[in-house]
Amino acid sequence: MITVAISGLGGRGKDTYAKCQHLFPERMKIVAIADIVPEKVEEVRREYHVAEEMCFESAEKMLEQEKLADVMFICTQDRQHYDHAMKALERGYDLLLEKHISPVLSQCREIEAAARKFGRKVVVCHVLRYTPFYQFLHETISSGKIGEIATIQAVENVGYWHQAHSFVRGNWRNSDLSSPMILQKSCHDMDILLWLSGKRCKYISSFGSLMHFRPENAPAGSAERCMDCTVREQCPYDAYKIYITREGTGVRHGNTGWPANIVVANPTEERMQEALKTSPYGRCVYHCDNDVVDHQVVNMEMEDGSSMSFTMSAFNNGGRTIKIMGTRGEILGDMNAKRVEITVFGQETEVVDISKLSNDFSGHGGGDNRLVLDLLDMVEGKDGQALTSIEKSVESHYMALAAEYSRLHHGQVMDVAEFAKADLAPVLVPVTEDDVAELADFAEGVWHEHYDKLLGKAQVDYMVDKFQSAAAVKEQLARGYEYYAIKDQNTGDMLGFCGIHPEPEEHRLFLSKLYIGAPYRRKGLATMVMAFLQDYGHKMKADRIWLTVNKHNNGSIAAYLQFGFEITRMEVTDIGSGYVMDDYIMEKGL
């Protein structure tokens, strides 16, 4: 019997992997659980009879204990995976690690290295490899039936309502808080292309954007929330439709699992209506703090010269399709339809009904349960397939992160192997007067990129001159402000900067500025700065860090909340020439 500790009781931890105890009661037993939502902890404690002393208010609290189980399922949020996985490996756990591994390239490598160092097994939840659909495709390709693979075209149809739920309103809407879409949603697809072809990617390029779910596309008469909207009847993204009346997802049709139970626990129509009045999931899709793409294409050249293409789009009804072109034949596959067509050149097309190959197509087409079974076999020392060990999974992360870098650089062709090796080596460097001109130039670019749409170019020009010009920065340094540049040790390039002002009499530290260049976001730099600020604050015996942030700067507000800041009050400041700063004051205790 394998004992299991679960870190994170959301849709994957509670509603997917925990359920495997009911399916395989002779194989696994949940003995410890952790989540920041007490109601979820209590629900899982009761259902699986977990001892009260083995229930924890956070993954961090659980990981403070000595090893509690054979395996830990890490099902926390994307940017928590690294800390939780590293600590769990150090404690001696084997891991089921929800995909993706980490949005930071170096952290993917470090987790893989730690697994080797401590001799632990780490299975990454690339569950598509375990589905009857893709296993059949893999067997057919491996048989040589269609010859050598020359081209693959894969499409992930996210689905209009799924995009709205997870990637506009939901936990993965903002790449600074979670990760880029190509990694969070589509690392499955990068992984499956590598596995099916048995090849490695040499070059990759990508294009994509957030085209539709933007404020300027809001219909006339729309409101901030769907329940208040007078034009929602014409809107396919209406939360009321998705969570209440839509067949397949709405509670009115008896759908009380995902996605409804993500919005409200134990959903009923009455509880859902109330939740949509206040929940993030009741927001208008045109008025959210989302920034992940709603469509993206990726082109790949493999090491043997073959090519692959991948398309992800929100604007469809959902499902994955694939066309595999070999030197002796081709395969067409539709995962949702459970249908595969195999045509060997010169022969009749063979149609295969995948539904006849298995009686379990639950959870990612049947992949979820099979993955857990394979992990249990591996931990017990049996001959598990180890299809998604961390050693086999990191390559897809390198591809996804290189593709995102390419997208942010207008489709620049990336050498995947070189990209995987050449990660940033960031360091914080105190800014002197000699560095001020470089910092001011960097600041001007970031301010216009980030604030022009929010404040208007005229106000940004005025504020840059007043607060971030070379003269303004020198004057601040003379008044006791400190600036730190984030530099790449390999190249010397400026990646970002922060400005602080110690206020010892008030026992606090003021974070005046924190800006990171667009190509370098989502690489752990903000986390590095926050660690520095916390250490600085402790050394000066401050009891809090505080900052100001524009009330409409939703992405930054969400990021600061993620780092433990709280909104304490609002403040409007006249800065001259008819302009004001309309800010929240946020504080984080030390």
N, C-alpha and C positions, 0 to 999 in steps of 0.2 A: 504494500500500500504506500503510494507516494503522498507525502504531506505537502500542502500548498499554502503559501501566504499570498494574498492578493493586495497589491498596492494600486488603488484607484478603482472605484466602484461605479463607473459610468456605463455607457452603452456596451463597451467591450468587456470590462472587468466583471461587472455584475450580470449583464444580460446575455453575454455570449460565453465567456470562458468558465465562469462559475457554474453555469448550467451543465457543464460536462460532468460534474459530480453526480448528477441525476442519471446521466447516460452511462457512466462508467463507475458505479459506486464501489466496485471491487478493486478499482485501480487508483483512485485519488480521493483525498479527504482534505477539505479546506479547514485549516486550523488557526489562521490568523488573517485579519483584514484591516484595511486602513482607508479612510476617506475623510475629506474635510466637511462633508455633509452628514451630520449625525443621523438623519433619518435613513440614509442609505446604509450606514453601518448597522443600524438596528434591524432593518429589513433583512439584510444578509445574515446577521447574527442569528436571527430567529429561524430563517429558512434552512440554514446549514448547521445549526446547533453549535456555533462557535462560542467558546468560553468568553465571558465578559472581560477577563483580564488579557485576552488576546485580541481585543478590539481597540484600535488606535485612531486618534483624531487626525492623523496625517501620516503620509509615508515616512516623513522625517522621524516622527516619534517611533514608528515601528522599527526603523533602521537603527535607532539608538540601542535596541535590544540585541542580545546575542542571537545567533541563528535560531529561528523559530520553526523552520520547515525545510524540506528537501529542496523545494523549488519556489521561486517568487515569480508571480505574474506581474509584470510592470505595465500598468494600463493607465498611467497618469498622462498629463498633457505633454505635448511634443517637447517643449523646452525644459521639462523636468526629467526626461529620460536619462540624460547623462549623469546627473548627480545621483539619482536613485540607482541606476545600473552599477555605477562604480562602487558605491557603498555596499550594495548587495553582493557583488562579486567578492569584495574584500571580506564580507561576513561569511562567505562560503556557499552562497546559494547558486544553484543552476537557475537559468532565467528563461522565461517566456517573455520576450520583449516586443511590445506592440510596435508595429511599424509607424513611422520610420525610426531608425536608430537615434539620430539626432540631426537637427538642421545645420549643425556646424561640422564641417568636414573633418577638422582635427579631432573632434570628439568621437566621431565614428571610428577613427583609427585607434583612439585611446581605449575605447570599450573593447574593440577586437584584441588589442594588446593585453588588456587586463584579463580577458577570458583565458588567454594563453598562459599568462603569468600565474594565475590562481588555479589553472587546470579545471575550469568550469565549462559547462555546456551552455551556449546561448542560442536559442532558436528565435529568429525574427519572424514576425507574423506576416510573411508574404504568402498568404493562404491560397492564392490562385494556383500555385504549383500542385496543391493537393486536390483540386477539383476534378471530377470525372471529365469535364469538358477539355481542360488543358492537358490532363494526363493522356487522354486519347490522342490529342494532337501531337503530343511529344512522342508517343509510341509510333504513330504513323510516320512522322518525319524520320525518327531513328531507324525505322525499317528500310529506308531508302526508296520507298514506293514512288515518291515524286522527284527523286534524284537529289542533287545538291541544291540547297536553298540559295536563290539569287536575290530575292526581294521579299520583304514582308511589309504589308500595310495594316496597321492596327488603329482602331478607333475606340476611344472611350467616350460613350455618350453618357455624360454625368446625369442628365435629366433636369429639366427646368425647375421642378420642385425640390429636388435633392440639392441643387446648387443654392437655391434660396435658403433652404434649411441649414445646411452645414457651412457654406462658403460665402454667404452674404450676411445672414443673421447669426450664425452659429459660432462654435468654438474655433473654427479654422478660417474665419473670414479675413483675418488680418495677419499678414506674414511676419510682422514684428512680434506678434504675440505667439504665433505658432510656427508656420513655415510656408514656403512657397507652394503653390498648388501642384506644380510638377513633382514635388517631393512628397507632400502630404497625401495627395490623392493618387498620383500617377506613378509613384515608385513601384507599385504593383506591376504596372505595365512595362516599365523599364526592366524590371526583374524577369517578367515572363518572356520578353523578347530575347533576353540573354539565354534563358533556360531552353526555350524551344529551339533556338538556332544552334546552341552549343558554341557560340562565337563571342568574341570580345569586341567592344566598340573602340574604334581608333579616333574618329573625328565626329563631332556633334555640333549642331547649330539649331537655333530656335527663334521663333517669333510668337508674339502673343500679347494680349493686353486686357485690361478691364475696360471693355467697350460699352457695356449696356447699363450695369447697375451703378449708376452715377446720378447725382442730384439733378443735373441738367436734363436727364431723360425722364424725370418724374412727370406723369400726366397732369395736365391742368386740373386743379381742384383736389389733388391728392393731399393726404395728411401725413403727419409723422408716424402715425400708427394705423394699422389696417382697420381696427375696430372703430376709428373715428373718421374713416375715409368715405366720401360720398361717391367715389368712382370705382370702388373696389369690384363691383360686379363685372366690369370689363377687364379686370387685371388677373392674369393667370397666376400671379405670384401672391395673391391675396392669402394672408395667413389663415383667415377664417375658412377658406376653401380647403387649403392644404391639410389643416389639422382637424377640421370638423366635418366638412361635407364631401371631400374628394374620396371616391372609392379607391381603396388600396392604402390610404394613409389617414383618412378621417375617422374620428372616434364614433361618429354617427353610424358607421358601417362596422363597428366592432373592432376597429384597429386600435388596440391599447398598448401595443409594443412600440418599437422604434418606427417612426420618429416621435410619435405622440408622447411617449414616456420620458423623452428628453426635455420636453417643454414643461411637463408637470408630472409628478409622481402619481401613480394610480389614476390615470386620466379618465374622466367622464366628460360629457359634453358641458355640463355646468362648470366643472373645475377648469376645463380648457378655456371657456369663454372668459372666465375671470383672469386666468393666467395671461391671456393675450392682451389684456389691458395694461400689463406692467412688464411682462417678460420681454427679453431681447428678441424672442421669436415672434412677437407681435408687431415689430417695427416694419415700416415701409421699406422695401428692398432698395429704394432710391434714396433713402435717408439713413443709411447705416455707416459704421466706421470701417467698412470693408475695403481692402486694397488688392486682394488676390485676383488673378486673371479669371475671365470667364470663357476664354478660348485660347488655345495654344497649339502650335505645331512644332514637331521636333524631327529633324532629319539626321540620320546616322549613317556613317560609312564604317563598315566592320573591317577587321584587320586583314581579311582575305579578299577585300574589294567588293563584297556584296553590300547591299544597301537596305535600310529600313526607314519607314516613316511612321510617325505616331501623331494622331490628332486627338485633342481633348476639347470638348465643347459642352457648354451648359444647355444649349438650345435644341433640345430634343426630348424624347420620352424615356431615355435611359437604356443602358445595356452596352455590352462590348461586342464588337465584330472584328474579324480578322481575315485577311487574304494572304496566303502563303504561296509564293510562286517558285517552283523548283525547275530544274533542268529537264525533268521528265513528266512533270504534271503540276497541278495546282490544287489548293485546298481553300474552300470558303467556309467560315465558321461564324455562327451566331450563338453567343453564350445564352442569352435570354430564351431564345427559341429552342435551345438544346438540339441544334441541328448542325451537321457538318456535311459538306459536299466534297467528294474527292474525285478529281478527274485526272486520270493518267492519259497523257496525250495519245489520241488514236483509239481510245476506249470509251465505253459508256460511263456516264457519271454515276458514282456510287453515293447514295444518300444514307447517312447514319443518324439514327435517332438516339441521341445521348441519354435521353430519359430512361431508356431500357438498360443502361449500363449500371445503374445504381438506384437505390431506394432512398438515398439521403441527398437532397439538394438544398438543405437548409443552410443559412449562414454563409454568404459568399459562394453560392453554388455548391455547397457541400464541403468546402475547404476548411472551415473553422474546426469542426469536430475531428477531422482526420489529422490536422496539424497537432492538436492536443494529444491524440493517441500516439503519434510519432514521437513527441517529446517524452511521454511517459515511457515508451519503449527505450529511448535513449538513456533516460535516467536510471532505468532498471537494468541497464547493461545489455539489453537485447539489440538485435540488428535493426535499429530504426533507419529510415531512409536519410534522415538528416538533410532533407531537401533545402531547408532554409536556415542552415547554420549561419552564424554571423560572418564566417569566412566567405560564404557564398553570396551573402546579401550586400556586402559593402560596395561591390562593383556597381550595382544599380543606383546606389546613393551618389557615387562619384559622377555617374552619367546625369542624374537628375540635377545635381548642383552645378555641373558644367553647363547643362542646358539652360538653367536659370541665369547663370552669368552671361551666357550668350544672348539670351532674350533682353537682358538689361543693357547689353552693349550692341543692340541693333543687329542681332544675328551673327555676331562674330563667330567664326569657326574655331572650335576649341579642340585641342589635342587632349583627350580624356586622361591619358596616363600622365602627361605633364601637369595637367590641372590637379590631379590627385596628389601629386608630389609637392606642388608649389603653393601650398596654403599660406595664408598671411601669418606673419610673425609680429603681432601688434605689441607695442610698448607705449606707455605714457611718458611723455617728455615735457618737463617744465618749459614754458614759453618765455623767452627773453625778448628784449627790445629788437634784437636782430631778426627774430622770427615773426614779428608782428605783421609785416607786409604780406607774407605768405598766408598767415592766418586770416587776415582781412579779406584777401582775394577768395580764399576757400569759403569763408562765411558768406560773402555776397552771393556766390553761386548757390549755396545750400538754401539761403533765405528766399531767393527768387524761385527756386525749384519747389520749395515747400509752402511758401506763404502767398504767392501771387494770386492763386485762385481763392484763398481764404480772405485776404485783406485788400487785394488790389495792388497793382504794380506801383502806383504813386505812393501809397502808404509804406510799402516795403522799401522803396528807394529812400524815403525819409528816415525810416527806422534803422536801416543799414548805416546810413551816414551818421545818425545820432548815437547808435549803440555799438556798431561793429566796424566802423572805419578804422584805419590804422591809428588815427589821432585819438579816437574814442577809446580804443583798447589800451593805448599808452597811458591815457589819463586814468583809466580804471586800475591799471597796474600800479600807478603812483598812489592810488587811494587804498591799496592793500588787497585788491583782487588778485587772484592767482589763475593763470591759464595753463592748461595742459594739452599738448597736441597728442593725438593718437597716431603714431607713425609705424610704418611697416619696416621692421629691422632689416629685411632683405633688400628693399629698394629705396628706403628713405622717404617714400611717398606719404603725404598726409592723408589719413583716412577719416579723421574727424577731430573734434576738440571739445573740451569742457572748460567752463569758467566757474570759479567758486569764490566765496567771500566768507572767511571765518568770522563768527560773531560771538566771541568768548563770553562777553558780559551777559548775553542772553542764552548761553549754553546751546548754541545752535550753529549749523553750517548751512549757508545759502548756496544752492546750486543755481547759478545765474544762467548758464548756457550748457547745452549738451546737443551737439549736432554731429551726425555721421553721414558721410557721402553716400549717395544712393547705391553705387556698386558694392559697398562694403556693409550694408545693413544685413541683418539676419545672420551674422557671422560671430556672434558672441561678444561684440565690442561693447555694447551697452552694459552687458553683465559684468565685463571687466571693469568698466568705469564705476559701476555701483559698488563693486567690492572695494575699489580704491577709496570711494567716498566714505563707505562704512568704516574702513580702517582709519581714515583721516579723522572722522568724527570721534571715534573712540579715543584716539590719541589726544585730541584737544578737549576730551571730557564733555563733548556735546551730548545732549539728550535727544536731539532730533536733527534731521535734514529737512529743509523746506525749499520750495520753488514756486514759480508762477507759470501758468500755462494758459494759452488762449482757450476760452470756453468752448470754442467750436473746433478745436484741434483734437478731434476724437481719437485718432490713432495714437497720438502722444499720451493723451489722458489714459487710454486703455493700457498702454505700455507701463506708465508710472503706477497704475493700480496693480498691475502684475508684479511690479517690484516692491509692493508693500506700502506705497504711498496712499494717503487718504485725502479727500477733499475736505478742507476745514472751513473755508469761507469763499466769498466772491469779492472781487475788488475791481473798480473801474478807475483808471489813472489817466489824467490828462497829460499828454506828452507834447503838446504844442501843435501849432499849425492846423488846428481843428481836428486832430487825431486823438484817439484814446486807445488804451490797452484794456480790453474787457476780459479779465482773467479769473481763473480759479487759483486759490492758494492751496497747495498740497503739502502734506507733511508726512514724514516717516520717522517713527520712533527708533531710537538706538538702544 
